[in-house]
Amino acid sequence: RFRCVEAWSMVVPWVGFSLADLIKRFQPTSKAKYVEFTTLYDPEQMPGQRRRVLNWPYTEGLRMDEAMNPLTMMVVGLYGEVLPNQNGAPLRLIVPWKYGFKSIKSIAKIRFTEQRPVSSWERSAPREYGFYSNVNPTVDHPRWSQARERRLGAGYFAPKVETKMFNGYAEQVAQLYTGMDLRKNF
């Protein structure tokens, strides 16, 4: 499942591999607490980067335990085909229990860091976009509810469905956030 912060979702058959497998190949030291991702910066090829909505290049980050979770994927395709440019070719991240903006597209750089990276949307609008950005039906976006979502592909007149905590992956990921106030750490 893929859930956008704008209250829509869809089921996507991603093609890829575990981010944990990639991380293990680079053997980060115990000092690495976070993984920071940076997108390709090429305004000629990606004209949307000419707009000043965000400071480019786009950056995202995960805690190391989130990155090592088996659900976290590096994606090279979808629907059995090579990943199209508009979906983040040649390589994008998918973190299915988080809102879609955490799943950075067109990754050009990955680095391990001791300090928590500040993501692009968090820097641009910190009241609206938190670092964790876990799908949580009880924490609304300041401008709309997250309690329900419109499932793309279900038909135009299909009713909205209830949003599930962690996008339905609570059994696999809730333990990552034990003891955290998920309303404060959104």
N, C-alpha and C positions, 0 to 999 in steps of 0.2 A: 504494500500500500504506500502511496505517496500522498502526503497531506500538505497543502499550501496554507500559509498563514492567512490567506484571503478567504478561508472557509470553503474550499473545494478540495476534493480528493479524487484519486483514481488508482486503479490497480494496474501496475506496470510490470511486465516480465523483463526485468533487467538482465543483462548479460555482463558478467564481470568476475571479479575474484575478491577474496577477503583482503581488506586493508591490513589486517594483522599479519598476513603472509608477506606483504610488501615490507612492513615495518621490521619484521624479524630478519629480513635479508640485510637490512642496514645496521642491525645490532646497536640501537641507541643505548647510551649509558643510563644509569639509574638517575642521573640528573634530569633527564627528559621527562617532564611532567605533562607537557602539552605537545600537540602536533598542529602546526600552522600551515595552511594551504594558501597559495596565491595564484590567481588566475592569470592567463595570458593578457598582456596589455598591448593592444594593437588597434588604435582607433580607426585606421584605414580599413582593416578587415572587420572590425566590430564597431560600427558607427555609433551605437548606443553609448559607448565610452566617451563620446564627445560631450554628452550631457553632464552637467555638474550635480546630478542627484547624489552621487557618491564620490568619494575620493578613490580614484583608480590607481593601481589595479585592485580588484576585489580580493578581500582576504576573509578567511574563516578559520576557526580553530575548534579543536576538541581536546578534552582531557585524554590522557594516554589510555585510561581504562575504557573510555568510550570508543576510542579508535581501535582498540584491540578486541572489542566485542565482535563475535562472529557475524552479526547482522550488518555491520558496517562494511560497505563494499566500494571498490573502485570499479567503475562501470565503463565498458567499451562498446556496449550495444544495448538495444532494446527490441522487443518483438522479434528476436532472432536475426536482426540486421545490425550492421555497423552503426554506431551512434552517430546520428546526424549533427551537423554543426549547431543547429538551434537548440539541441538538447545537451550540448556541452562537449562535443568531440574535440579532441580524440579521447579525453579521459575526464571523468567527473566522479564525484563522491556521492554516495547515497547513504544516508543515516535515517532509516525508515521510521524511527520513533520521534524524530525531530521535524519541525516545520521545514518545508522545502528549501528555503533560502540558506539553510545550513549545508545543503548538498551542493557545494560549489561546483561550477562548470569550468571546462577548459583549463584544467590545472596545469600550471607551468612550473610551480616550485612547491616543494614540501620540505619543511624543516622542523626539527625537534627543538623545544625550548623549555627553560625552567619557569619562565614567566607566562602568565595567561595572556594569549594574544587578544587584541581587541578586534572584533570582526567589523566588516564594513558597515553593516546595518546598525550594529550596536553603536558605532562611532557616530553615525549620521542621526539616529533617533533612539537614544538609549531608553527612553520611557516606553517605546513601542517594541523594541527588539532586544531581548536579553541574550547573554552569552549561551545559556543552556538551550533555550528555545525548544524544550520538550513539548510535544503535543499534550495539551492539558485542557480539558473542557471546562474547568473551573476558573481558568485565568483568561479573561477576555483581552483581546486587543483593545486599546483605548477607543477605537472607532467602530468595533463590531464584536459580536459574540463569537466565541469559539465552541459553544456547547453543541452546535449542529453544523453539518457540512453538506454540501451538494456534491453528490457522486457523479463525476463526468462519465458519460456512457450509459447512464441509467435512464436516459430519456429526459426531454426538456421539462415535462410536467411531473417527473418523479419527485416524491416528497424528500425533503432533507432527512438525513439519518443522524442519530446521536453520535457525537464524537467520542471515541474511546480513549481512555488514558494511555499515554505513550503510543497512540495510534494503533492500539490493539496488541502491542508487544510488551505489556507490563510484566508478564511472566518471565520474559527473557532479560529485561533491563531495569526493572524497578529497584533491584538491589544496588545498582550503581549510585542511587540517590538516597540511600538509607540515612535518616537523620537530618536531611536537608529540608528546609521550608521551600516547597516548590512554588508557592505563590510569590515569595520574595526572590527566589533564584529561578526566574522564568527564562 
